[in-house]
Amino acid sequence: QPRPTGCSRARTAGRPGLDVSGRAPRPAVWAMRLPTIFEEAKQCGAGPTSTVTMSAPDLNSAADMARARECLRSRASPERLRVIASIAKAARRLGVTKEGSRLVQQAMEVANAAERELIVRELASSPQAALALSRSRYGHHILLRLIEVAPTVSVGFLISALEGHGVEMATHRCGSCVLERLFEQCSQEWLRGLYRDLEREVVTLAQHELGNYVVQRLFEYGEPAVRARVFERLLPAAPALVSHRFGRHVVQRVLDFGSPGEQLKVVRALFAEGADPSIGEVLENEFSRGVLAEFADGGDPAAVSELRGRLAEWAAASALSPGAREALEELELLG
């Protein structure tokens, strides 16, 4: 299902939040002192303290930003560190404009780890600033790029700022992209607070235009305990979700990534006594038909067999409406 924003749908092969031993860094580490980059910055013209103050471009004009972009493209430029430090100092201001956001992203791409921490320090200076960037049309792209290029330890400030605002962000066009990227890229132990924010509202979010994507990522990337809790909350609502314009995508994700046992539970939930909507109404629904057809083609054989068997029993005992009969013939689920 294509995402209505610039979010990447591709899976991530690696997890940048893990160190070479496979262990996640301790969450409190992100607040540590920055490395020797400040000493280097002083030598390039920064002020006498760890705050970067220099005569580098002030980045208030298009010409300044053009010169900065050119400098960043040349890795051998002696002014490169000076420019990155200047961009870091103005990162929050630049982030809310189109060209400024692109410049900060470019700086993060070419910076080494120590240089990137200058930018992180500015972005982390205020939780409210991190929230504002998450909601910003241009600023959220800076956060997406940071999550991609930096280890989890460097985005701890962002995760902390978003905790308590998970549901709001999941329904925000820009904030939902930030959550998705965090779930795709970051170490699980850092995300548990955000998971708790969202788990209580997964059924409502699953039916939201943007929230459904966040729930899909929860089930796709969450650790086993998180997936199990999300599944148990979604299961009773399966008949309603599979028939919903947005909820159907969540059910499809559960069937795609769920275990054979979870797939079987979804099938049984569709036929549960008192299910609302009933299986007859589910069959007549244009959204659920697509989910059932794809499941019948690629689902776990035992779960698909149970679906076919239950449909055969239901059809034999029911007066089929023309729509239900047409759906069964179209989906070839009685054979």
C-alpha positions in Angstrom: 0.0 0.0 0.0 1.7 3.3 -1.1 2.3 5.8 1.7 0.8 9.3 1.0 4.0 11.0 2.1 7.7 10.6 1.4 8.2 7.7 3.9 10.2 4.8 2.7 8.4 1.5 2.7 11.6 -0.6 2.2 12.7 -3.0 4.9 16.0 -2.2 6.6 18.6 -4.9 6.3 20.6 -3.7 9.4 19.7 -2.1 12.7 22.0 1.0 13.2 21.1 1.1 16.9 23.1 -2.0 17.6 26.8 -2.0 18.2 29.2 -4.5 16.7 28.5 -7.0 19.4 24.8 -7.0 18.7 24.0 -5.3 22.0 22.0 -2.1 22.2 23.6 0.9 23.9 22.3 2.0 27.3 19.5 4.5 26.9 21.0 7.0 29.2 24.2 7.4 27.1 22.8 9.9 24.7 23.1 12.6 27.3 26.9 12.1 27.6 29.4 14.9 26.9 30.3 15.4 23.2 33.7 14.1 22.0 36.7 16.1 21.0 34.9 17.7 18.1 34.7 20.9 20.2 38.5 21.1 20.5 38.7 20.7 16.7 36.0 23.4 16.2 38.0 25.8 18.4 41.0 25.3 16.2 38.9 26.2 13.2 37.8 29.5 14.7 35.1 28.6 17.2 34.8 30.5 20.5 36.7 29.6 23.6 34.0 27.4 25.1 32.1 24.4 23.8 29.5 26.6 22.2 30.3 27.1 18.5 30.6 30.8 17.7 32.5 31.5 14.5 32.7 33.8 11.5 31.4 31.1 9.2 28.4 31.8 6.9 25.4 32.9 9.0 23.1 31.0 6.6 20.6 33.8 6.4 20.7 34.1 2.7 20.3 31.9 -0.3 23.9 32.8 -1.3 25.2 31.6 2.1 23.4 28.3 1.8 24.6 27.8 -1.7 28.2 28.3 -0.6 27.7 25.9 2.3 26.3 23.2 0.0 29.3 23.6 -2.3 31.6 23.3 0.7 29.8 20.1 1.9 30.2 18.5 -1.5 34.0 18.9 -1.3 35.2 16.5 1.5 38.7 18.0 1.2 37.6 21.6 1.9 39.4 23.1 4.9 36.2 25.0 5.7 34.1 21.9 6.0 34.1 21.6 9.8 33.5 25.3 10.1 30.5 25.1 7.8 29.1 22.0 9.6 29.4 23.7 13.0 27.6 26.8 11.6 24.8 24.6 10.2 24.6 22.8 13.6 24.2 26.1 15.4 21.3 27.1 13.1 19.8 23.6 12.7 16.5 24.3 14.4 15.9 27.6 12.5 16.9 26.0 9.2 14.8 23.0 9.7 11.5 24.7 9.2 12.3 25.9 5.6 12.6 23.8 2.5 16.1 24.8 1.5 17.3 24.9 5.1 16.0 21.4 5.8 17.9 20.1 2.7 21.1 21.8 3.9 20.9 20.2 7.4 20.2 16.8 5.8 23.2 17.2 3.5 25.4 18.1 6.5 24.3 15.0 8.4 25.0 12.8 5.4 28.6 13.9 4.9 29.5 14.5 8.6 31.5 12.0 10.6 30.1 10.7 13.9 31.7 13.5 16.0 30.6 16.2 13.6 27.1 14.9 13.5 26.9 15.2 17.2 27.1 19.0 16.9 23.8 18.9 15.0 22.3 16.4 17.4 23.2 18.6 20.3 21.3 21.5 18.8 18.3 19.4 18.0 18.3 17.9 21.4 18.4 21.2 23.2 14.7 21.2 23.9 12.0 18.5 23.9 9.6 21.0 22.5 11.9 21.7 19.6 12.0 18.0 18.8 8.2 17.8 18.8 8.0 20.9 16.6 10.3 19.4 14.1 8.3 16.2 14.1 5.2 18.1 13.1 7.0 20.3 10.6 6.5 19.7 6.9 10.2 20.2 6.3 11.7 19.7 9.7 10.5 16.1 10.0 12.7 15.2 7.1 15.8 16.1 9.2 14.7 13.7 11.8 14.0 10.9 9.3 17.6 11.4 7.9 19.1 11.5 11.4 17.4 8.2 12.3 18.8 6.7 9.1 22.4 7.8 9.4 22.9 7.8 13.2 22.9 5.1 15.8 19.9 4.8 18.2 22.0 6.5 21.0 22.0 9.7 19.0 18.2 9.8 18.6 17.4 9.1 22.2 16.5 12.7 22.7 13.8 12.4 20.0 12.4 9.1 21.4 12.2 10.7 24.9 10.4 13.8 23.5 7.8 11.7 21.7 6.9 9.6 24.7 3.4 10.6 25.9 2.6 12.0 22.4 2.5 8.8 20.5 -1.1 8.7 19.6 -1.1 12.4 18.5 2.0 11.8 16.3 0.5 8.6 14.8 -2.3 10.6 13.4 -0.2 13.5 12.2 1.0 13.4 8.6 4.6 14.2 9.5 4.8 12.8 12.9 3.5 9.4 11.8 6.5 9.2 9.3 8.9 9.8 12.2 7.3 7.0 14.3 7.5 4.6 11.4 11.1 5.3 10.8 11.9 4.9 14.5 10.2 1.5 14.6 12.0 0.4 11.4 15.5 1.5 12.5 15.9 1.7 16.3 16.8 -0.8 19.0 13.7 -2.2 20.7 14.7 -1.4 24.2 14.5 2.3 23.4 11.0 2.1 22.0 9.1 0.5 24.8 7.7 3.8 26.1 6.3 4.7 22.7 4.9 1.2 22.3 3.0 1.6 25.6 1.6 4.9 24.4 0.2 3.3 21.2 -0.9 -0.2 22.3 -4.0 1.0 24.1 -5.3 2.7 21.0 -4.3 0.3 18.3 -7.9 -0.5 17.2 -8.7 3.2 16.8 -5.4 3.9 15.1 -5.9 0.9 12.7 -8.9 2.7 11.3 -7.1 6.0 10.8 -5.8 7.2 7.5 -2.3 7.6 8.9 -2.4 5.7 12.1 -2.9 2.4 10.3 0.6 2.6 8.9 2.0 3.0 12.4 0.1 0.0 13.6 1.4 -2.0 10.7 5.0 -1.1 11.6 4.3 -2.0 15.2 3.3 -5.5 14.2 6.0 -5.8 11.6 9.0 -4.6 13.6 7.9 -4.9 17.3 9.6 -7.4 19.6 7.6 -10.6 20.3 5.9 -9.3 23.5 4.8 -6.1 21.7 3.4 -8.0 18.7 1.5 -10.4 21.0 -0.2 -7.6 22.9 -1.1 -5.7 19.7 -2.5 -8.9 18.2 -4.7 -9.6 21.2 -6.1 -6.1 21.0 -6.8 -6.3 17.3 -8.2 -9.8 17.2 -11.7 -9.2 18.5 -12.1 -6.3 16.0 -10.9 -8.4 13.0 -14.3 -8.5 11.3 -14.8 -4.8 11.5 -11.2 -4.0 10.5 -11.1 -6.3 7.5 -14.2 -4.5 6.2 -12.7 -1.0 6.8 -11.1 1.2 4.2 -7.9 1.6 6.3 -8.2 -1.2 8.8 -8.0 -3.9 6.1 -4.4 -3.0 5.6 -3.6 -3.8 9.2 -5.4 -7.2 9.0 -3.4 -7.9 5.8 -0.2 -7.1 7.6 -1.2 -9.4 10.5 -1.9 -12.2 8.0 1.4 -11.5 6.2 3.6 -11.5 9.2 1.6 -13.5 11.7 2.4 -17.0 12.7 0.3 -19.9 11.5 -1.5 -19.9 14.9 -2.2 -16.2 14.6 -3.6 -16.6 11.1 -5.9 -19.4 12.4 -7.2 -17.2 15.2 -8.0 -14.4 12.7 -10.0 -16.9 10.5 -11.9 -18.1 13.6 -12.6 -14.5 14.7 -14.4 -13.8 11.4 -16.8 -16.6 12.2 -17.2 -16.0 15.9 -20.7 -15.9 17.3 -21.9 -12.3 17.5 -19.2 -11.1 15.1 -20.0 -7.6 13.9 -20.1 -7.5 10.9 -21.2 -11.0 10.2 -19.3 -13.3 7.8 -22.0 -12.7 5.2 -21.5 -8.9 5.5 -17.7 -9.4 5.3 -18.1 -11.3 2.1 -20.1 -8.6 0.5 -17.6 -5.9 1.5 -15.3 -4.7 -1.3 -12.4 -4.1 1.0 -12.5 -7.5 2.8 -12.7 -9.4 -0.5 -9.2 -8.3 -1.5 -7.8 -9.4 1.9 -9.5 -12.8 1.7 -8.4 -13.4 -1.9 -4.7 -12.6 -1.1 -4.9 -14.8 2.1 -6.4 -17.7 0.2 -3.5 -17.5 -2.3 -0.6 -17.1 0.1 -1.7 -17.9 3.7 -0.7 -20.7 5.9 -2.2 -23.9 4.3 -3.8 -25.0 7.5 -5.4 -21.6 8.1 -6.6 -21.4 4.5 -8.1 -24.9 4.7 -10.0 -23.9 7.8 -11.3 -20.8 6.1 -12.6 -22.9 3.2 -14.1 -25.5 5.5 -15.9 -22.9 7.6 -17.2 -21.1 4.5 -18.5 -24.4 3.1 -20.4 -25.1 6.4 -21.7 -21.6 6.6 -22.9 -21.6 3.0 -24.7 -24.9 3.4 -26.5 -23.6 6.5 -27.4 -20.1 5.3 -29.6 -18.5 2.7 -26.9 -16.8 0.7 -27.5 -13.3 -0.5 -26.7 -12.6 -4.2 -23.7 -10.6 -3.1 -22.3 -13.3 -0.8 -22.8 -16.0 -3.4 -21.0 -13.8 -6.0 -18.1 -13.3 -3.6 -17.7 -17.0 -2.9 -17.7 -17.7 -6.6 -15.3 -14.9 -7.4 -12.9 -15.9 -4.6 -13.2 -19.6 -5.3 -13.2 -20.2 -1.6 -15.6 -23.1 -1.6 -13.5 -25.5 -3.7 
